[in-house]
Amino acid sequence: MSPGRRRGTLRDMAGITGPSKTTGRAARDGGAALELLWAERTHRGLVRTSNQDAVLARPGLFIVADGMGGHEAGDLASTFVVERLGTLLDGRAATRTMVLDAVRDANAGLVALGASRGGSMGTTLCGLVALPTADPGRAKLVVFNVGDSRAYRLRDGSLVQLTRDHSVVQELIDQGAITEAEAEGHPERHVITRSLGADEMLEIDWWLVEPRLGDRFLVASDGLTRSVERSRLEEALIGEVDRERAADRLLEDALEAGGRDNISIIVVDVVLRAEPSQEAPIVDPLDDDTEPRPAGASG
């Protein structure tokens, strides 16, 4: 299966949103600048009549949101959140605090929007944001997550899940009540325990990650990760050197598995800039908490 592609739109309710090839600088490596290059896809799947996912991929800013609450509400929730985050973070030298404050602002806006419509709306949220730094040894990405959309890192042929699902089955796994295999068929496998829009007090999991040359990151909604086994994710990300083809292959795998949910994918590669940069040196942004938290911490 080789689905068609479109460019230049945030979302495509009828099918796929194509890749953006614009590049964003993340750090410096031995005097040579590193870039983040990406490919993005979003598809409504083969069962749903609409796409309630929203994707935002811009230089240094990569976000996937999976809306909930029915067609109109779910679509509106995910789109509202990614557009709000794009407005708050696009083109700015972000800090960890700035990113988390932007997520909280988007949540408060979504809570208010739901109240104004006489109900509530929700969306998951997962993303990567580059944090500029003048120190080549301290390049950082902030990874954040609310819900069960996920971020992974492929490094040296090994795929690691960076985020932890906020879901009923994940809590049962953590308690030792069920195994990961049993979770696949659990009747509450789609029930999440955190989302944007549910409450003004939002817990956000975040991690500071040091990107290395050759790293490949994946940010995806559960339409991919629940339908495609981890081994196949790893196989596609390792086997396809070209990020565009890797994104296509992941989407094809999800559709061939039945496409029962909306599918959103961002593949991000850490590469060397092809030509010397003429940009002014970047400096460490001020932040009130620059120490990385342990994986799974909330803030």
Salt bridges, closest charged atoms under 4 A:
ASP12 OD1 - ARG6 NH1 3.38
GLU35 OE2 - ARG273 NH1 3.31
GLU72 OE2 - ARG117 NH2 3.45
ASP75 OD1 - ARG11 NH2 2.74
ASP90 OD2 - ARG58 NH1 3.05
ASP101 OD1 - ARG104 NH1 3.20
ASP105 OD1 - ARG84 NH1 2.58
ASP148 OD2 - ARG226 NH2 3.06
ASP165 OD2 - ARG150 NH2 2.63
ASP174 OD2 - ARG164 NH2 2.02
ASP205 OD2 - HIS166 NE2 2.87
ASP205 OD1 - ARG194 NH1 3.10
GLU210 OE2 - LYS140 NZ 3.45
ASP215 OD2 - ARG155 NH2 2.67
ASP222 OD2 - ARG226 NE 3.22
GLU235 OE2 - ARG249 NH2 3.02
GLU240 OE2 - ARG245 NE 3.82
GLU240 OE2 - ARG249 NH1 3.17
GLU244 OE1 - ARG5 NH1 3.74
GLU244 OE1 - ARG41 NH2 3.18
ASP248 OD2 - ARG5 NH1 3.86
ASP248 OD1 - ARG41 NE 2.75
GLU252 OE2 - ARG245 NH1 3.09
ASP253 OD1 - ARG232 NH2 2.90
ASP261 OD1 - ARG48 NH1 3.33
ASP269 OD1 - ARG216 NE 2.59
ASP269 OD2 - ARG243 NE 3.14
GLU279 OE1 - ARG25 NH1 3.44
GLU279 OE2 - ARG273 NH2 3.40
ASP284 OD1 - ARG138 NH1 3.90
ASP288 OD1 - ARG96 NH2 3.69
ASP289 OD2 - ARG96 NH2 3.54
